[in-house]
Amino acid sequence: MKKFFENKKYLIIGVLALELVLLVVNALRFYRHEEISFISDDMILSYYDEATGTTVTEPGFYADHSDKQESVVYTPNVFLKKGIYSVTIDYSSNGGSWHTNYSTLVASNDPSLQQSANLVSSDHAALPASASLTTNLSWVHYGTDFTVRIGPETDATGDDLYVLVNSVTITYMAGMTVLHETAKFFFILLLIDLALFLYLFKKNETAEYLNKKAYVIAGMIFIIFFSSFMLFYRKIYFGDDIFYHLRRIAFLAEGLKSGQLPVKIQSGWDNNYGYAVGVGYGDVFLYPSAILVILGFSVQFAYKFYIFLMNVLTAWVSYHTSRRVSKNDYIALLCAGFFTLNGFRLQALYTGATVGEYGAYTFLPLVVLGLYDIYTREKKYGYITLAFGIALVVSNHVITPYILAFTIPLFCLLMIDKTIKKPVLLDLFKACGLTFLTSAFFLVPLLDYFDDMRGNDYSDILWERGQEMVTIFTEIADVSKDSGGWAGIGYGFIIIMALVIAICISGKFEEKTSVYVRVVLYNCFLFYMSLNSKVYFIFKDKLPGIYERFAEIQYPWHILDIVCAITIFLLAAALSKAVKDNTGKQAALVAGAMIMVVCIYHGGELYKETSLEANPLTMFDDTMLVEVNDSEFIIPGKDDTLPLTETDMVIRDANTQATASLISRDALKLTAQVDNPTGDTVTVEAPLWGYRYYTAKGNGQKLTTYRAESYKLAIDIPAGFSGTITIKFTEPWHWRLAELASLAAFIFWGYKLLKYKSLKQENA
């Protein structure tokens, strides 16, 4: 036995074998079959009796607020073990689509109003009048008695809302639960294995690293924890764009499950008519969250995971960039603190829910670092850093790279004396080429579909959509009390810019002073352009054609993303000069403390406002997922009533004997039975929007597909055809070629990075 523990090889095999057994045992304990059904006669009606001032419960399946105050229907109590359950309700109601009537699974023995024991995670699933059947998942965290609540909002009175319940079925999702619980346990074991590996095989190296970087690690833990503070709430807070991005995660998962990779057109949107959000919106970093949904995690948890992932990456990227510029761990840590914790970013996370924007924000320091390396010639591969910084921005957001297309040339013009030098100019051209290759997987489909999409509705009032100078540094409460409000860049920005100006005046930048003065002026100009300035009105008045293109940035304060990235670069550069003497070190310490205190205070104020005032959501139910919307990447001119009225195959020729009906659908893959006994070609319209590159096959032959006048997908059925047809979205060859080009570019990046590191180690 002693030999076994001394031999690390045997120990590894033993640990892995034990973990495998534990995984199997854990999976088996969740494998069971369970289904409970209730009919209308089983239901219990609860309502408030004004005469007695008490809540009355009696048999009943019809809750009506016109004669019974606070009436709601419940199922009988049923004991449910830990696991994932599907709750299906057959009903009729007169409620709207947003929770005027809703159902949810509640713990019967938890009398608290907010179910604060957190025994189950269950949507408040809408029961709209437009439907008669709804199915939603609920996550039971602890085995106890539960009941399904069905009815109008209990605090609504005299509104004539009603719900009639025909049946309720609770089904245990054995496969999903086993997968979910196995995945959770696997992740835990993975962390244990990592800790064992570091202790058994890298003990000295780990101890040395931790000792050397102890304060940096502590600082990064604080930054990540503080930026993730709101994720500890068991619900999620409403944000301006939250529904849009929750849909993206949910239907990205559905697309992956159906076999699409990448998922360019998502099913589900517009009552399953589909939406080309993957074409117009970078979603690379949403894939881990989508995989979590596939593994049985809720959309709520997957969304929180994405925020946490971005918090970690934002802190690390900003630290890495600032470390490269300053050559100082503590300066880099301060820069990471400001970049990750400034109020503008926290607002984007928790009250704006601007997923694409704060995803792009994460990688903007790499763009700045790339330009720094190209112009200073400090690193040989600056053009690679610039290209991949932009590519990572493109992979998250379509507007931020659009802004970069204006701001980077402006910077190059500002540095014209250095830009026209051959090495710099050559690297800039190389960066342009590599940027296109790395972003080809996104740019080629986007440009291909550009005319098929509504696009961003540019605004002719950019001067109104900006912020006042006084609000750009502070918080503005949300008058609707939905999100918690807006937060600006914070007073830390003023401290940093004042410090940088002081370093410039003192001459500590030496021969590079004029360069840094230009960068300061450039940053101040971009900051000014984020305000509600009259410049935009003058711009529109004098150059309307150019303004029309520029105005697609939607909101001027989007420019603050780039301002923040430049600001930490300036902070890193300034402090690296300041700390070279004792007076400068003291000034740096004071300035750093002020910046972090302001960030923490500002973030705390935003958190307080949000936690006290914002509208919390449980998760996200199917009713809102499939709701018809009018977004940027939808086909313009579509009739929004069609997804609700035409959910099956449609033949518009009323005189034909041909028939068509949907048999099944798996995301964007549809199977339909079509019979055309006539001697003419018949056009059938599928319940899909007519994006290009759908294919249809039947009886071994490829059928012609195109966009119908209704903007739906049309399929020509030849004369005498009878059988099933299969419809699916198939990427064209040039999209696949673009994806291969981007993959090759990323491999090239990795090769160059490894080569550079190996050369660095050899020289050391």
N, C-alpha and C positions, 0 to 999 in steps of 0.2 A: 504493500500500500504506500509506503514511503517513497519507493521508486516511482510509483505512478504519479505522485504529486511533484516529484522532482523533475520528471520528464515532461516538458511543456507540450510536446507533441501529443502524448497520451492525455494530458490534461485538457487540451483543446478538443480532442475527439470526445472525451467524456462529457465535457460541458455542452457541446453541440448535440450529443445524443440525448442528454437530459432535457435540453431545451426542445428538441423535436418531440419527445414524449409529452412534455408539458403542453406543447401546442396542440397535439392530438387530443389529449384529455380535455383541454379547455374547449376545443371545438365540439367534442362529443357532448359536453354538458349543456350546450345550447341547441342540440339537435332534438327537436320534438315537433309534433303536429298538433295544432290547436286552432279551432275556429268556433266562434260563438256568434249565434244569430238571434236577433230579436225582431218580432213583428210588431205591428202597431198596437195590438192589445197588451203587449208587455210594457209599454211606455208609461212613464210617470210625469204628470204635469205639476209644475210648481208655479205659484203666483202669489202676489201680495194682496191680502184681503184688507181693504180700507176699513171695513166695519169693525173688525177685531184687532187691526193693527199687527197682524201676524202673517207669516209666510205659510201658505197652505200647500200640502202635497196630496195628490189624488191620482187615480188612474186617468190617463189621457195622452193623446198623441197629437193634439192640436193646440198650439200656443198662439194666442191672438191678443194683441195689445189694445184692440178696440174696446174690449169689455173686461179684460183681466190684466191688471197692472203688473209689469215685470214678469209676465208669464214666459216660461221656458220649459222645454221637454228634456227629460233625462231617461237614459236606459237604466235598468236594474243594475245594482252593483255586481261586478264580476272580478274575481281574483286574477291578476295577470302577473306572471313572472317577469324578470328582467329580460328585455329583448326589444326587437322592432316589430311594430304591429301596423297593419293596414286597416284603416277604418273606412268602410263604405256606407254611405247614407243614401237611401232612396227617399225623396222628399218632393214637396212643392212649396213655393214661397212667393212672396211679392217683394223681396228685398233686392237691393242693388248689388253691384259686383264687389263692393268693398265693405264687407263685414257689418252691414246693417242687420243682416242675419248671418250667424256663424255657428260652427260646431267646433268642439275641442274635447280632448280626452283629459279628464281631471281625476285627481286622487280623492276618493270619497272621504278618507279619514284625515285629510288635511283641511281643517276649517279656515285657514288663513285666506284672506281675500286674494292675495297674489300668488297662492300656491307656493309659498316661499320655502317649503321643504325641498322643492326642486326634485320631486319624485318622478316627473315625466317631462319630456320636451315635446310639445304638441302645438301645431299651428292653430291659430284662430282661423279656421278655414271658412271662406265665404260660401254662403248658400244663395246664389243669385237666382232671380226669377227665370233667367234665360236657360237654366239647366234643371235637371231632375235627379241627377246622380253625381255624387262627388266622392272621391277617394283620396285620402291623405295618410301619410306615414306619421307615426308617433313613436318616440324613443322612451320606453319605460326603464327607469334607472334603478328602481327598487320594487320588489314584489309586494304588492298590497292590493286592496280593493280599488277599482276604478269604475267610472261611469262616463258615458259620452253625453256631453251637453249640446243640445240643439235648440236654436231659437234666436229671437231678436236680441239686440243689446238690452241687458236687464235694466239699464237706467233710462231707457226710452219709454215714454208714456204718451198715450193718446195719438200715436203716429199710425195706427191701423196696420202695423206690420204683423205678418203671421207666418207660421211654418207648420206644415202638416207632414208628419213623419210616417212613412210606409214601412220602412224596415232599416235595421242597422246590423252590419256584419263586421265583426272584429276578427281579423285573420293574422295569425302569427307568421312572420316572414322568416322561416327557418334558414333558408340559404343566405339571405342578406344578413341575418343576425350572426350566423357562424362566420361569414366572411368578415364582418365588421369587428367582432370580438377577437378573431384570430389576428386581424391586422393590428388592432390596438396592442394585443399581447406581444406580437412580433416586434413592434416598434420599441416596447419596453425592454425586451430581451436584447434588441440591437444596441440600445444605450448601455445596458449592462456589459455586453460584449466589448463595446468600445472602451469602457472604463477598465475592464480586465486586460485588454490588449495594451493600453497605455501603462498599466501598472506592471504587467508581467514582462512585456517586451520593450517598452520605451520608458521605463521608470526614471532613469537618470535624465534622459532628454526632456521628459515631461516636467520633472522637478526643476530642472535648470530653466526651462522656458517660463514656467509659472513664477519662479522667483524673479526672473528678469523682467517679466511683463505684469507683475502682480497688480500694480496701480492702474495700468492700462486696461487689464481685464476687468478690474473692479469698476472702472469708469464706463466701459462698454456695457457691462451688465446693467448699470444704472440707466444709461441712455436707452437701452433696449427695453428695460422694464418700464421706465417712465413713459416712453412713447407707446407702449402696449397696455397701459394702465386700464383703458376703457374696455379692453377685451375680456376682462375678468367678470364683467357683468354677464349674467346667464342669458340675457337677451341681447339683441343688437339695437342700436339707436338709429332712428330714421336719419337718412342723409338725402340730400337733394337728388342724387342720381342712383340711389341704392337699388331701386327695383330693376333698373336697366341692367346693372351689373350682376345682380343675383340671377337674373335670367341667363346672362352669358355663362355663368358657372354651371347652372343646372342643365342647360341644353348643350353645352360643350361636353359634359359627361354623357348625355344621351347620345350625342354624335359618336363619341369614342366607343360606347357600348355597341353601337350598330355597325362598327367596323370602319368608320371614316377616320382618316389620318392624313393630313391635318383636317380639322373640321372648318371648312370655309363657309358653308351655309348651314345654319343651325335650324333644326326642327323646333316645333313647339310654339315659336313666336306666331302671332296672328292666328291663333287657334289651329296651329300645326301647318299653316301655309308656308312657314319658313321665312328666314331673314338672313341676308348675307353679311352678318355682323363680323364674321371671321375674315371677310374680304376687306372690309373698311376699317377694322379695329384690330390692332395687334393684340394677340392673346397668348403668346408663348408662356408667360409666367402665370397664367391661369390654369395651365394643364395640371400642375400638382394638386390644386384645389379640386379640379374636375375628377381626378383620380380618387381623391378622398371621398367624393360623392359616390363614385362607383363602388368603393369599399364599404359603403353603408353609413358614412357620416352625413350629417344634415348639411343642407346648403348654408345654414347659419354658421356651423363650425368651419366649413370650407372657406367661407368668406373671411372669418376671423383669422384662419390660418394664412390666407393671402396677405392680410394686413401685417401679421407678425413676420412673415417672410420678407416683406418689403421693409419693415423696420430693421431687421437684421442686415439686409443688403445695403440699405441706405447708410446705416452707421458704419459698416465695413468699407464701402466704396469711398465715402467721404473721408474716413480715417486714412485709407490707403493713399488716396490722392494727396491729402494734406501732408502725410508723412513723406511722400516723394518730394514735395516742394520744400518743406521745412527741415527735413532730416531730423525731426524731433518728435518723439512719441507723445509728449504731453501737449505740444502745440496741435498735433494731429487730433488728439482726443478732444481738445477744446473745439476745434473746427467741426468734428463729427457731432459734438453736442449741439452746436448752433444749427448745423444743417439739418439734423434729425428732429430737434425739439422746438424749432421756431414755430410760433403760432400759426403761420400761414400753412405750413405742412400739416400740423395737427388738425387744423380745420378741414383740410382736404381729406384727411383720413376719416374723421368722425362726424362732421356735420355736412360736408360737401359730398362725401362718398364718391369723389372723382377718381375712380380706380385707375383709369388710363393716365391721368395727369400725374398722380403721385408715384405711379410706376415709372413713368418717364423721368420724373424728378430724380429718382434714385441714381440714374446713370449719367446725369448731366455733368458731374465732376470729372468723369472720364473724358468727356468732350473737351473740357477746359484743359485737362492734363495733356491731351493729345496736341492741342494748339501750343501749349507751353513747351512741350518737347520738340515740336517742329521749329518753333521760333528761337528757342535757346540752343538747339542742337544737343541738349543734354543727354537724350537717349536716341539710339539709332532708329528705333522703330516707332517714332512718334506718330507717323501716318497710320500705323496699324491701330494704335490706341484711339486715335480720332475716329477712324472708320468704324471700329467696333463700339465705341461709345455712342455714335449716332445710330448704328444698327440696333443697339439695345434700347435706345429711346424709341426708334421706329417700332420695335417689337411690343411697345406698350401703348402708344398714343399717336394719333394721326396729326394732332394740332401742334404739339411741341416741336417735332422735326420741321413742320411748316414754318414755325417761328425761327428755328435755327437757319432755315434757308434765307431769311432776311438778315439775321444778326451776325452770322459768321462772315459773309462777304463785307458787311459793314466794319467788322473788326479788321479784316484783311486790308481794307482801304485805309483804316486809321493807322495801321502799321505798314503803310505802303513802302517806306524806305527799306524795311526788312522783307516784305512780301516779294518784292521784285528780284531778290537775290536767288540765284539758280537753285541751291539746295532746298530752300524753303518753298519756292514755287514748284519744284519737282515733287516734293513731298505732298504738297496740297493737291496736285493733280493725281498722285498715286492714291491719296486718301479718298478722292472723289470716286475713282474707279473701284477701289475696294469697298467703299460704302455701298455702291450700287450692287456689287456682287453679294455682299453679306445681307443686304436688305431685299434682294431679288425675290425671295420667297413671299414677301409681302407686297412689294411694289408692282410686280408683274400682274398678279390678279387684280390689284387695285386699279391700275391704269387700264387693264382690259375691261373692267366693269364700270369704269368711270362714268360713261354716258348712260348706264342703266340704273344709276342711283340718284336719289334726290339730292344728296350731298348736304353740307352744312348750309343752312339759310343764313347768308351773311347779313349782318345788321348794319343799317345806315346810322346807327346811334352809338357808336363805340364810345363817344364822349360821355354818354349816360351810363354805359355798362362798366366803366372804370370805378375807381374809389377815390374819395377825397383824401387829400394829404393827411388830414387829422385821423381818418379811420384806417389808413394803411398800416398804422402801428398798433392799433388797439382792437378791441372786440366790439362787435355790434350784435346785440341780442336779436333773435329771430322773433318778429312780432307775432308770427303765426304759432309760435311755441312748438314747432314740429322738429326742428333740427338742432337748436341751440345757438345758431347764428354764425356770423362771419368773424374770422380773426385775421389780423394783418401780420406783417413780417416781424413786428416787435421792435422794442427800443434797442435791442442788441445790435440791430443793423446800424443804428446811429453811432453807437459806441465803436463798432468795428471800423466804420468809414472814417470817424474822427481819428482813431488810432493810426490808420493807414496814412491819412493826410499828414499827421504829425511826423511819421517816419519819412515821408516824402520831403517835408520841409526841412527836417534835420539833416538831410543828405545821406542817410544811412544806406540808401539804395545805390549810392555812388554814381558810376557812369550809366546805370540803368534807371536813374531817377525819371528821366523824360518818358521812358517806356511805361513805368508804373503810373505816372501822372496821367498818361493817355488812357490806361486801363481804368483808373479811378473815374475819369470823366466819362468814359464809355459806360461804366456801370451806373453812374448817376443819370446818364441819358436814358438808359433802359428802364431805370427806376421811374423816371419822369413819364416815360411812355406807358407805364402801367396805371397811371392816374386817369381820371376823367378830364383830360386836357382839351382845351379848345383847338390844339394842334390837329386833332382828328377831324374837327369840323372844317378847318382850313384845308387839310389834306383832301377831304372829300370835295370841297368846293373848287379847288384848283386842279386836282389830279383824280377825277372820279373813276377813271378806268383802272388805275393802279390801286386806288383805295378799295375798290370793289374786291379785288383779289386779297389785299392785306386784311380786310375786315373779316375774313373767314376765320381769324383767330378767335372770334366770338366775344371774348372778354379780354380787355387790356391787361388785367391782372395775371393772365397766364404768363406774361413776360417775367413776373417775379420768380418763376422757377429758375430761369437763367440767371437772374440777378443773384439769387442765393448761392448758386454754384460759383459765380465769379467772386462773390463776397468771401467765401471760405478760402478761395485761392489767395485773395489779397491779404486775408488775416494770416494765413500760413506764411506767406512771403514776408509780411511786415514783422511778425513776431520772431521769425528766424533771424532777422537783423537786429531786433531790439534786445534779444537775450544775450548778445555777445558782450555786454558790459553789465555791471551790477545794477546800475540805475534802470537800465532797460529791463532787466529781470524783474525788478520790483514793479515797474509799470505794467509789464506783461501779466504778472500775478494779479494785480488789482483789476486790470481790464478783463482778464479771463474770469475772475470771480464775478464781476459785474455782469458780464455777458450771460453766464450760466444762471445767476440769480434771476435775471430778467426773463430768460427762457422758461425757467421753472415756474416763476410767478405767472407769466403769461399763459403757459400751458395749464397751470392749475385753475386759472380763471375760466378758461375755455372748458375744461373738464367739469368744473362746478356748474357752469351754465347749462351744459349739455345734460349732465346727470340729473339736474333738478327740473329742467324744463322740456327736454326733448321727448319725442314720442317713441317709446320702445316697441320693438316688434318681436314676436316670438321666433318665427323663422321665415317661411315664405311659402304660401300655399299654391296649389295648382291653378286656382282660379285667376290669380294675378299673373302667374307665369304665362298663360296662354292668351292673355288679354290683347286685343288688337291695338297696335300702336302706330305712330307716324314718326319714324326716326330717320336718321341721315341716310342709311344704306338700303332703304326700301325702294322698290320700283315706283317712280313718280306717276301719279295719275290713277293709282289703284282705287278700287271701290272698297271701303272698309266694311261694308255690310256683307260682302261675299263670304268671308271666312265664317260668319255666323249662320248664314242661310244656305250655303252650298258646301256641305261637309262630305259629300260623296262624289263619285264620278258624275259628270254632267254632259248630256248631249243636247245642244240648243235647238236642233232641228226637230220640231214637234211632230213632223209628219213621217219621220223615219221609223222603221221597225227595229232598228238596232238598239241594243241595251248595253249598259255598262254599270257595274257596281263594285265597290271596294271590298276586297276580301280581308286584307290585313295590311298593317303598316308598321314598320320598324324604323323610327326616325324618318329619314327622307327616302327610305326604300318602301315602295308601295306595290302591292299585288292586287290586281283587279281582274274580274271576269268580264270579258267583252265578247258580244255576239253581234255580227253584222251580216245578216242573211241577204242584204240588198246587193245590187250590182254596182253600187257607187261607193266611193271612199267616204267614210263618215269621220267627223272630227269629234273627239272626246276630250273634255277638259278635266284634269285632275285637280284635287284640292291642294294645289301648290301654286305659289307665285311663279311666274314664268321667267325665272333667271335662266340664263344660258348655260348649256352643258349638262342638262338633264338628258339621259338616254332612256329609251323604252324598247323592250324586246318581247316578242311573243311568237310562239310556234317556230322558234329557231331563226327568226328574221328580225332585223333591226327596223324599227318603226320611226317615221319622221316626227320630230318634236319641234315645237316653236312656241312663241308667245302669242296667245290669243288676243282678240280685241279687248277682252275683259282683263288682260294682264295676267291671266292664269296660264298654267302650262297646258298646251294643246298637243294631242297625239292624233295623227292620222291613222285610222284603221282601214286597211284595204278591204275591198269587196270580198264577201264570202268568208271573212275571218271569223273564227270561233275558238275561244280558248282563253287562257290567262296571259296577262301581260305583266311584266315587271318593270317598274320605273325607279330609277335611282340617279343620284348626282354623281357624275364622273368627271374628275379634273382633266382638262386638256393636256396634251403633251408639253406645251410650252410652260404651263404652270409647274409641271413635274421637273422640267429642265431647270427652271428657276430655283426650285427647292434644292436640286442637286448642286447647283452653282453656289448657293448659300452654304450648304453643308461643306463643300470643298473649301470655301473661304474660311469657315470656322476651324476646319482641320488645319489649314495654313496658319491661322492665328495661334492655335495650340502648339504647332510645330515651332514657330518662331519664338514663342514664349519659353518653351522648354530649352531650345537652343541657346537663347539669351541667358537663361538661368544657369545652364551648364557652363557656359563661358565665364560667367560671373564667379561661379564657384572655383573654376580652375585658376582664374586670376587671383582669387583670394588666397 
